[in-house]
Each structure stands twice: as structure tokens, then as C-alpha cells.
């Protein structure tokens, strides 16, 4: 019979790939941890780790157990969170994942209004690409996240947040600034400054290149939105951003693509995860605000 203690020990070793490091994390002696893993392997009648001199790695059987163990561990944490709330121990924290453009231009007014109405609730906002946000939601590292409303994993629940147009963004003096629309061929003829892969605007640009067979020159690659805007304003490169950015940034110009590009973004959370009262309150607040 599987025991939660053995699963917890298994996860620690799997994540650190080292028995000594895992033992320190768990605050137990390394021999005791080794015995615990041996008992788990005997219970399951299988080998979970390939043991090397300094590191261990999961066997195929170990990889299968790892996926289940992560879910079970998260359910234990969810149960503890639910009990803490009933006892009045929950601090009321919302962990939100948002891409740079959303974090910089969409959410500031919302989170300030939310904080004004609910001063005792804490907001932790993580800047990450939508692919990373999906993974963090599934792993329980985030409570709520903004993701692209396409090919959503079955384990996530979503609620439409907004639709926004993707524009080519250039400096005010750039020759493209006076155009009413821009072809992808014209856009890709320029040096580009782009987010790194995993951010929805970069993934979109990569997909256009693949579909059209066009080549692009990425002169600068950074996840710092302020740097991207600075490079565009000084006309060292052009980029593609959501229209909400150009509504706030007056020193750049947004030019629609000849084939309009609309992106749908959604709030997402784990279907089987526990949503705290703080999380539910924030989701409802955002929906009302939008």
C-alpha cells in the first residue's frame, strides 16, 4: 500500500536527482531516505531510480509514478489550504501569472482597484510566457494565469479575458509609421527585437514564418518589455505587440498587418485544483472589471 510519506520522499529525490540533497530538503538522514525509497520500490515491485555515483535518474516506471505523485502532492496541499481557510489561518494570497504586456498595461489598474477593495489580500504577480504559465498552473506554482485561448490542456479551466489585435510596432519616424497596413513580407524585411520563445507574441511570429516560408532576422532577443520599447523607439529594430501597448506608448506606432491578427487571451486555473476564497474573489473581480 502506498504511503504519502514514501511518495513525498520519492518526489524529493526525483526533483533533486540526488539522495543527499533530497535528505537535506526533507530534514532527514540520508540512510533513512534510502531505506524509504527501497521500501517504496519493494511495495511497487519495481525499480524507480537508476543510481549513479553522484546522481540518480528516473526509470520509465519512475517517470510514470512521478506524474501521479505530483498530482497527489498537490491535492494534499490543496486540502491543507482548505482546512487553513476554515480555521481562519489563510493569509489570502493570489498567485497570478501574466505575460509582460498584460502585466504592464492591463493588470495595474485592476490590481490596484482590487487591493483598494480588499486590503488584506496579498497579490503575487509573476511575469512569464504563456507556455511557462500553463506549466506553472499545472504544477501548482500559480493559482491563476493568463494564457492564449488555443489548445488549452484538459486539466485547465478557462474564462475568456479579452481579444486584442497584434500590430507591427515601429518608431514614430520609421518609414512604416505612415502606412495604414503592413504585409508580413515587409515586416520580416526589417531587423526584429523579440521576446524569447514561450511568449505568445513570439510564438505567433514563429508560426507565421513557418507558414509563409519567410525568413526573419532577430537582432535583439529579450523578455524585458521596457528594453524592447526602447530599441523600437530609437529605431534599431521593429517588433509586434498587442494594440493595448500602443494605446499607452505614444513614442511608438502600431501598424495593422494586411491580414488582421486577433489574439484571444483567457484567465486559467486547474480544474481539479483548490481555488481559495481569495482566488475566487479575484477572478470575479476581474470579470466585473473587464
N, C-alpha and C positions, 0 to 999 in steps of 0.2 A: 504494500500500500504506500502510495506517495505521501510524503510529509512536506509541509510548507517550509520547514527548516532546511531540508535537503535541497529543495528547489531554489531557495534563497542562496544557499552555498553554491549550487551549480551555476546560477546566474552570475555571481561574483567572479567565479573562476573563468567563465566563458567571456565575460566582458573585459577582464584584465589580462587574460591569456597567461596567467602566472599564479601559482598557488600561494607563493609568499606574499605577493601584492594583494591578492584576494583576502588572505587571512588578516592582513593589517586593516583592510577596509571593513571587515566583519568584526574586528577586535576579538579574534580567537586565535589559538595557537595553530601553526601550520600543520602539525601532525593530526590535530583534531579535525581540521578541514579535509585532509587527505582521507581520513577514515570515513567522514561523512559522505564524500563523493564515492568511495568504494562501496559503501552500503547502498547508495542510490543505484549504482551500476549493477550490484547484485540483485536488488529489488526488481530492476527492469530487465535483468539478464542480458545486458548489452554493454559495450564499451562506448563511453560518451566523449572521451578525450584521447587524442594522440599525444603522448607525453614525450617531450624533447628534453634536452639538458637544461635549457633556460626558459623555454616557453611551451605552452600546450596549445593545441588547436582542436576544434570540434570535429568529430567524425560525422558522417552523414546522419547517423541516428541522433547524435548530439545536436545537430542543426535543427532537426525536427522538434526535439524537446525544447530547444531554446525559444522557438517561436511561441510554443504553448506556455512556457514558463514566464515569458514576458507578459503575456495576457493575464495569467493568473496573478502575477505580482501586482500588476496594475489594478486588478479587481480588489486585491487586499487593501491597496492604498485608497481606492475609492470608498471601500467600506469604512475604513478608518476616518476618512474625511466626513462621510455621512454621520458617523457617530459623534465626531467632534462638533459638528453643527448642532446636533440635538442637545449636546451638553453646553452649548454656547461657547465652545472653545475656538471655533473657526474665526480666523482673522479677517476673512472676507477679501481674498486676493483674486484678481482676474489676470490670468497669464494670456496675453494676446500676441499672436504673431502677425506681422504686417509687412509687406514689401515697402521699400523706401518711399516710392511715390505716394502710397496710401498713408504711410506713417507721417510723411512730411506735410501733406496737403489735405488729406481727407479727415484724418482722425484727430488732429489737435483740438479743434473746436468741440468735437464730440466728447473727448475725454475730459476736457475742462468743464464742460456743462455737466457731465456725469459726476465728476468729483464734487462740483458745487452742490449737487442734489444729494449725493451720498458720500459725505466727507470721511466716513470711517472705513470705506472700502479702498483697498490698495490696487493700483493698476501697474502691472509689469508688461512693458511692450518690447517685443523682440523684433529687430529688423532682420528679415531673411527672405530668400527667394521662395516662390510658391511651392516648388518641389520640396525644399527643406521644411517648409511649414507643414506640408502634408505628412512628412515622416515624423516630425516632432509631435503632431497631433496623434498619430497612430501609436507613438511610443509613450504617450502620456506626459511629454515635456511641456506641452502647451494645452490650455483648456479650449481656446477659441483661436481660429486663424482665418486669414483672408487667402483664398485660393482661386485659381482660374476654374470657372464652372464648366470644365471639359474633362471627360474621362475620370470622373470622381470615383475614388475607391469605394467599394461597397460598405466598408467599415465606417465611412464618414457620413454624417447628416449635414445637409447644406440648406442655407436660406439665401436667396438672391439678394445681393447688396447693391450693385449698381452696374450700369453699362457705360462704357466710356470709349471714345474713339482714339485710336492710336495715330499720332501725327508724326511727320518728319519735323524735327526741331532744329532750327538754324539760327545763326546770329542775325541781328537786325540789318546789317549791311551786306549780308550774303546775297549773291545773285538769285538764289531760290526764294528769298524772303518776299518778293513781289508776286510770286506765282500763286494762282488760285488752286492748283493741284500739282502733284508730282508723281511721276512714274517710278516704279521700282528700279528701272534701269538708271534713271537719273540719280536716284538716291544712292545706289550702290556704286556709282562712279566717284563718290566722294570718300575721303578718309572718315572713318567712323569712330566714335567713342561709345562704348557699350558696357552694360552690366555684364557680369560673368554668367556662364550658363546656369540655369536653375531659376533665373528671374523671368517672369512671364514675357517681358518685352524682348529679352534676348532670345528666348525660345521661339517667339513669333518670327523674329528676323531670321533666325537659323532655318526655320521651316520654309520661309519664303525663298531663301537661297536654294534650298533643296528642291522645291517645286519648280522654280523657274530656271534652274541651272546657272544662275548668275553668281559671279564671284564677288566677295566683299573684302575690303581692306580695313581691318580693325587696327587703328593707330594707337588707341588707348583702351584699356580694359580695367574697370574699377566698379566696385559696388557703392562708392561714395557719390551720392546724388549731387551734392554741392560741387564736387570736382567735375563731374560730367557737365553741369550747367556752366561752370567757369570756363571750361575748354570750348564749349559751344559759343558762349558769349564773345570769346576772344578769337573765334573763327579758326581754331586749329582743326576742328572736325565738326561733323553733324551727328545727330542721333535720332532716335524715335522714342517718344514718351507719350503718356496719356494726355488728353486735352486739358485735364484739370491742372496740370503743371503750368501750361502756358497761360491759363487764366490768372495765375498768381505772379508768374515771372514775366515782367514787362520788357526785359532786355533780350528776350528770345522770341522767335516767331514760329508758330506751328502751322505747317502746310499739310492739308489732307492728301492722302495718297489717291491716285486716279481710281483705284479700286478701294472704296472705303473699308476701313478695318475697325470693327467693333469688338471689344473685349467684354465679356461678362464675368464679373467677379462675385464671389459669394462668401458669406461667413460659414465656417465649417467647424464641426466638433465631432467627437467619437460617438457613434450610435450606442455602443454598449458602455460608454464611459459615464461616470457620475458627474453631472453638472451641479455645482454648488448654487446656493441661492444668489451669491454674487455674480456667478456666470450667467444665470438665467436673467437676472435683473439687467445686466449689461446688454445681453442680446436683445431684450425687449426695448431697452432704451435706444439702441442703435436703430432698430426697426422704426421706432416712432420718430426719431430724429431725421432719418432718411425720407 
